[in-house]
Amino acid sequence: MPFGPADYYRFASEIYLACKGMGTDEQRILNVITQCTMEDLFQVNRTFYASYGKSLIRLLEKETSGHFEKLLTGSFEGRYQYWARKIREAVEGCGTDERALIELVLMADAQDMVAIRAEYFRLFLKDVIEDISDDIAKNADWARLVRGWICQMRYPRGQPEQDADALYIAAKGAGTDENVFIRIFCSTTHEEFNQICAIYAQKYKKTLRETVIKEFTGKSEKAFLLAHDYLQSPVNGCAYIIRDSIKGAGTRDRSLINVSVLFRDRFSQGINEMYKQYGSLAKDIKGDTSGWYEKTLLQFWKAQ
């Protein structure tokens, strides 16, 4: 059953008691978060202010620190406020965090983008589409994919075999016709994209994912791979970001925190099974993080 006002007061009281006194009961706070969606937690945040006359987020900032604090405070902020704020952080300042921006945009469906755009304007009095378009490279393949994705129009195309053939032809020969990839990736539905992938593998004896890896490099490879995996299923896209964040030269904590705050309530049920293509989610988290940061990620993703 969905939670209601009485539950929000109960959860607010749990957090108040967890932070009362000399020490902080971190597990008690996590017990509240893992029961709730981000929408529920936003209501708990409001209820806390109504009950105790102070900000829950400010309290958690005082009681916790580091990446653990960011996971907790982000969870209570409200999904689209957090999403919009993180996009703003990725594009403002001395340099664009292009990897974070790619992930934040490509994990959004058409309905998400409507909500993000409204929240972005409320917070910053700017249009998120214009802000992103003005800030990223004009001609880079990944940037053109991001622009197309922001304005995605998904509909049953009814031609999976023709689309599979078009993608094969676009990748054939000395150069890649990136426009074909962008057009299909930004318009096909999840169901038809999986049909395209199956037909592609059957006809051409290699996966579309293998073709993406062969045809693109650098940030464009990461962007088109994420788009591919997300279109197969959003859980798969989420698994790709987690794997990419914790494997390599160093942990990309910004991406790991963003994906965990925004999507653990949407995709935690399927993430462990989906992640098996890379190994064990629990093992990878334990191998790359520590302390309450590690414990929180394990509990957020129900990783055992």
Backbone torsions as a table, in degrees:
resi	resn	phi	psi	omega
1	MET	NA	145.2	178.2
2	PRO	-68.4	153.5	178.5
3	PHE	-78.7	154.8	178.4
4	GLY	-130.7	-172.2	-176.1
5	PRO	-54.5	-40.3	179.9
6	ALA	-62.6	-37.7	177.8
7	ASP	-67.0	-40.0	-179.3
8	TYR	-64.0	-39.2	175.9
9	TYR	-65.1	-39.9	178.4
10	ARG	-63.5	-44.0	179.8
11	PHE	-66.3	-40.2	178.0
12	ALA	-61.3	-41.0	177.8
13	SER	-64.2	-38.9	178.3
14	GLU	-60.0	-43.4	-179.0
15	ILE	-70.1	-39.9	177.6
16	TYR	-58.6	-46.0	-179.8
17	LEU	-67.6	-33.3	179.5
18	ALA	-66.1	-27.0	-177.3
19	CYS	-102.1	-2.3	-176.4
20	LYS	-82.1	140.7	176.2
21	GLY	95.1	-158.7	-172.1
22	MET	-75.7	-33.4	-176.3
23	GLY	-123.3	169.1	178.8
24	THR	-107.0	131.0	176.3
25	ASP	-90.1	86.4	-175.2
26	GLU	-60.8	-39.3	-177.4
27	GLN	-65.2	-34.6	178.6
28	ARG	-63.6	-38.2	176.8
29	ILE	-66.9	-44.5	179.5
30	LEU	-62.8	-34.8	178.5
31	ASN	-60.7	-36.0	176.4
32	VAL	-68.6	-50.0	-174.8
33	ILE	-60.0	-45.0	-174.0
34	THR	-71.8	-12.5	175.1
35	GLN	-85.2	-17.3	-165.0
36	CYS	-116.8	155.5	167.3
37	THR	-81.7	169.9	175.1
38	MET	-62.7	-33.5	178.4
39	GLU	-65.8	-41.3	175.5
40	ASP	-60.9	-45.4	-175.8
41	LEU	-66.0	-32.0	175.3
42	PHE	-63.5	-38.1	177.4
43	GLN	-70.7	-35.1	174.2
44	VAL	-62.0	-41.2	178.0
45	ASN	-58.9	-47.2	178.5
46	ARG	-64.0	-41.4	-179.1
47	THR	-65.5	-36.6	178.6
48	PHE	-61.7	-44.0	179.2
49	TYR	-62.9	-41.6	180.0
50	ALA	-66.9	-31.7	-176.2
51	SER	-83.8	-38.2	-170.8
52	TYR	-120.6	-2.6	174.9
53	GLY	68.7	23.8	177.0
54	LYS	-149.3	163.8	-174.3
55	SER	-78.9	127.6	175.7
56	LEU	-64.0	-40.9	-178.4
57	ILE	-65.2	-41.9	177.8
58	ARG	-63.7	-36.9	178.4
59	LEU	-63.5	-44.6	-179.5
60	LEU	-67.5	-33.5	175.2
61	GLU	-62.9	-35.2	179.2
62	LYS	-74.7	-36.1	-172.6
63	GLU	-87.1	-19.8	-175.9
64	THR	-131.6	178.7	-177.1
65	SER	-154.8	169.2	172.2
66	GLY	64.1	-149.8	-178.2
67	HIS	-65.8	-31.5	176.7
68	PHE	-60.1	-46.7	178.2
69	GLU	-58.8	-43.2	-178.1
70	LYS	-64.6	-36.7	176.7
71	LEU	-64.7	-42.3	-178.1
72	LEU	-70.2	-53.2	-175.0
73	THR	-65.4	-37.8	177.9
74	GLY	-61.7	-33.9	-176.9
75	SER	-65.5	-26.4	-177.6
76	PHE	-96.7	-1.0	-170.7
77	GLU	-77.5	-26.3	-170.6
78	GLY	106.0	128.7	-169.9
79	ARG	-55.8	-51.5	-171.4
80	TYR	-81.9	-25.3	171.5
81	GLN	-65.8	-45.7	178.8
82	TYR	-61.9	-46.9	-177.9
83	TRP	-59.3	-48.9	-179.6
84	ALA	-63.3	-42.0	-178.5
85	ARG	-65.0	-38.8	-179.7
86	LYS	-70.6	-33.3	173.3
87	ILE	-64.4	-43.1	178.5
88	ARG	-60.4	-44.1	178.5
89	GLU	-62.3	-35.0	-177.9
90	ALA	-70.3	-28.1	-175.5
91	VAL	-102.4	-18.1	-176.4
92	GLU	-92.8	167.8	177.2
93	GLY	94.5	-161.9	-173.7
94	CYS	-71.6	-32.4	-178.3
95	GLY	-147.2	145.8	179.5
96	THR	-77.2	133.5	170.9
97	ASP	-83.8	87.7	-169.9
98	GLU	-67.3	-37.2	179.7
99	ARG	-64.0	-46.0	179.1
100	ALA	-62.8	-41.1	-179.7
101	LEU	-63.3	-44.8	177.9
102	ILE	-55.7	-46.9	-177.6
103	GLU	-66.5	-42.4	-178.7
104	LEU	-65.4	-35.8	179.7
105	VAL	-79.0	-45.6	-172.5
106	LEU	-75.6	-13.0	174.0
107	MET	-90.8	5.1	-179.9
108	ALA	-100.6	130.8	172.6
109	ASP	-88.3	-177.9	-174.0
110	ALA	-62.0	-39.5	179.2
111	GLN	-68.2	-40.0	176.0
112	ASP	-57.9	-43.8	-176.6
113	MET	-63.1	-36.2	176.6
114	VAL	-62.0	-45.5	-178.9
115	ALA	-68.6	-40.1	178.0
116	ILE	-62.8	-43.4	-178.2
117	ARG	-61.7	-42.1	179.5
118	ALA	-66.2	-43.1	-178.2
119	GLU	-70.3	-36.5	178.7
120	TYR	-62.2	-43.0	179.2
121	PHE	-67.6	-38.7	178.4
122	ARG	-61.4	-40.5	-176.1
123	LEU	-79.4	-39.3	-168.5
124	PHE	-122.1	-2.7	-178.4
125	LEU	54.7	37.2	177.6
126	LYS	-137.4	157.5	177.3
127	ASP	-88.9	124.4	-175.1
128	VAL	-63.1	-35.2	-179.9
129	ILE	-63.5	-45.7	179.4
130	GLU	-66.3	-41.4	-179.7
131	ASP	-60.3	-46.1	-179.6
132	ILE	-67.9	-47.3	-177.4
133	SER	-61.2	-37.4	-179.4
134	ASP	-72.5	-21.4	-170.4
135	ASP	-97.7	-24.2	-174.1
136	ILE	-99.1	165.5	-178.3
137	ALA	-57.0	147.6	-176.6
138	LYS	-76.7	-41.3	-169.1
139	ASN	-114.9	-4.7	179.0
140	ALA	-62.1	141.9	-177.7
141	ASP	-57.8	-44.4	-178.3
142	TRP	-62.7	-36.0	-178.5
143	ALA	-69.7	-38.3	178.0
144	ARG	-68.1	-35.2	175.0
145	LEU	-64.7	-43.6	179.7
146	VAL	-60.9	-44.8	179.6
147	ARG	-62.3	-42.8	178.3
148	GLY	-64.1	-39.2	-176.8
149	TRP	-66.8	-37.1	179.0
150	ILE	-58.1	-35.8	-177.7
151	CYS	-105.4	26.6	-175.5
152	GLN	-53.4	140.5	176.4
153	MET	-130.4	97.3	-174.1
154	ARG	-96.7	133.1	-178.2
155	TYR	-156.3	157.3	177.5
156	PRO	-66.5	109.3	-177.2
157	ARG	-77.6	-29.2	175.6
158	GLY	70.4	23.2	-178.6
159	GLN	-146.3	55.7	-176.1
160	PRO	-61.5	-36.0	-179.7
161	GLU	-69.0	-43.4	177.9
162	GLN	-62.1	-38.4	178.9
163	ASP	-67.4	-40.1	176.7
164	ALA	-61.3	-43.7	178.6
165	ASP	-63.4	-41.2	-179.2
166	ALA	-63.4	-39.9	178.5
167	LEU	-66.9	-38.3	178.4
168	TYR	-64.7	-45.7	179.9
169	ILE	-64.2	-38.5	-179.1
170	ALA	-63.3	-27.5	-179.0
171	ALA	-97.6	-5.0	-174.8
172	LYS	-82.5	141.4	175.7
173	GLY	93.2	-161.8	-171.4
174	ALA	-74.1	-31.8	-176.6
175	GLY	-124.1	165.5	-179.8
176	THR	-108.1	133.6	172.8
177	ASP	-88.4	88.3	-175.1
178	GLU	-62.9	-28.2	-177.4
179	ASN	-60.8	-35.0	179.2
180	VAL	-65.6	-44.8	178.1
181	PHE	-60.4	-46.4	-178.3
182	ILE	-62.5	-45.7	-177.2
183	ARG	-61.5	-45.7	-177.9
184	ILE	-73.4	-42.7	-179.1
185	PHE	-63.0	-29.6	-176.0
186	CYS	-95.6	3.0	-178.5
187	SER	-128.5	-23.1	-175.5
188	THR	-78.1	154.8	175.5
189	THR	-85.5	166.0	177.7
190	HIS	-59.1	-44.7	-177.1
191	GLU	-61.5	-48.0	-177.7
192	GLU	-71.8	-30.9	177.6
193	PHE	-63.4	-39.6	177.2
194	ASN	-66.5	-33.1	173.7
195	GLN	-65.4	-43.2	178.0
196	ILE	-58.4	-46.3	-179.1
197	CYS	-61.5	-41.9	-179.6
198	ALA	-65.8	-44.4	178.8
199	ILE	-64.4	-42.7	-179.7
200	TYR	-59.1	-47.3	-178.7
201	ALA	-65.7	-38.5	-179.0
202	GLN	-69.5	-42.4	-175.1
203	LYS	-78.8	-35.7	-169.5
204	TYR	-114.0	4.3	171.7
205	LYS	59.9	28.5	172.1
206	LYS	-157.1	157.7	-178.2
207	THR	-83.8	156.3	175.4
208	LEU	-63.3	-33.8	178.4
209	ARG	-62.2	-42.0	176.7
210	GLU	-61.5	-37.4	178.7
211	THR	-66.6	-41.1	178.2
212	VAL	-60.0	-45.0	179.9
213	ILE	-61.2	-38.1	-178.5
214	LYS	-72.6	-35.4	-170.3
215	GLU	-90.1	-21.9	-175.3
216	PHE	-121.9	155.8	180.0
217	THR	-134.7	163.5	174.1
218	GLY	58.2	-137.4	-178.6
219	LYS	-63.9	-31.7	179.0
220	SER	-66.8	-38.2	175.8
221	GLU	-60.8	-46.8	-180.0
222	LYS	-61.4	-41.9	-177.4
223	ALA	-66.9	-47.7	-177.7
224	PHE	-71.4	-31.2	174.5
225	LEU	-65.9	-44.0	178.6
226	LEU	-63.2	-43.0	177.9
227	ALA	-59.7	-44.5	178.4
228	HIS	-58.9	-50.6	-176.0
229	ASP	-67.4	-39.6	177.8
230	TYR	-62.3	-41.4	-179.4
231	LEU	-67.9	-31.0	172.7
232	GLN	-63.9	-45.0	169.3
233	SER	-171.4	142.1	178.1
234	PRO	-57.5	-32.2	177.1
235	VAL	-62.5	-39.4	178.7
236	ASN	-65.0	-40.2	176.1
237	GLY	-62.4	-40.4	178.1
238	CYS	-63.5	-43.6	178.8
239	ALA	-61.2	-39.4	179.1
240	TYR	-62.1	-43.2	-179.7
241	ILE	-64.6	-43.5	179.7
242	ILE	-61.0	-48.4	179.8
243	ARG	-59.4	-44.7	-178.5
244	ASP	-67.3	-26.4	-178.1
245	SER	-79.8	-28.8	-173.0
246	ILE	-111.5	0.9	177.1
247	LYS	-120.0	134.5	179.8
248	GLY	131.7	-154.7	-174.3
249	ALA	-66.7	-33.4	-179.7
250	GLY	-163.1	156.7	-179.3
251	THR	-69.2	130.3	174.2
252	ARG	-92.4	83.4	-171.0
253	ASP	-65.4	-34.6	179.3
254	ARG	-58.5	-46.4	-179.8
255	SER	-67.7	-41.0	-179.1
256	LEU	-63.9	-41.1	178.3
257	ILE	-68.2	-44.7	-179.6
258	ASN	-58.9	-48.8	-176.4
259	VAL	-67.8	-32.4	-179.3
260	SER	-74.0	-40.9	178.1
261	VAL	-66.2	-46.8	-171.6
262	LEU	-77.4	-30.2	-167.1
263	PHE	-125.8	-1.5	-178.4
264	ARG	-62.6	-34.3	-179.9
265	ASP	-77.3	-21.7	178.6
266	ARG	-84.4	-39.0	-165.3
267	PHE	-124.0	5.5	-176.3
268	SER	-65.3	-25.4	-178.6
269	GLN	-65.0	-33.1	-175.2
270	GLY	-110.1	-3.0	-169.0
271	ILE	-69.1	-37.9	-177.1
272	ASN	-64.1	-41.4	178.2
273	GLU	-67.6	-43.3	-179.6
274	MET	-65.3	-34.6	-176.1
275	TYR	-71.9	-14.0	-176.9
276	LYS	-60.0	-20.8	176.5
277	GLN	-63.8	-20.5	178.6
278	TYR	-105.3	-17.8	-175.2
279	GLY	134.8	-145.9	-179.5
280	SER	-99.3	125.0	178.7
281	LEU	-63.9	-44.7	-179.9
282	ALA	-60.6	-44.4	-179.1
283	LYS	-63.3	-42.5	-179.2
284	ASP	-67.0	-39.8	177.7
285	ILE	-64.5	-45.1	-179.4
286	LYS	-64.9	-31.6	-178.0
287	GLY	-79.0	-13.4	-172.2
288	ASP	-123.5	-8.9	-179.9
289	THR	-134.4	175.5	-178.2
290	SER	-154.4	170.7	175.1
291	GLY	61.9	-148.0	-179.2
292	TRP	-71.0	-21.7	171.8
293	TYR	-60.8	-50.8	178.1
294	GLU	-61.5	-47.5	-177.6
295	LYS	-61.3	-38.6	-179.9
296	THR	-67.2	-44.3	178.7
297	LEU	-61.6	-42.8	179.1
298	LEU	-61.0	-41.5	-179.0
299	GLN	-75.9	-37.7	176.1
300	PHE	-56.8	-43.8	-174.3
301	TRP	-97.3	5.6	-179.2
302	LYS	51.7	40.0	-176.5
303	ALA	-87.7	125.4	-178.4
304	GLN	-121.3	NA	NA
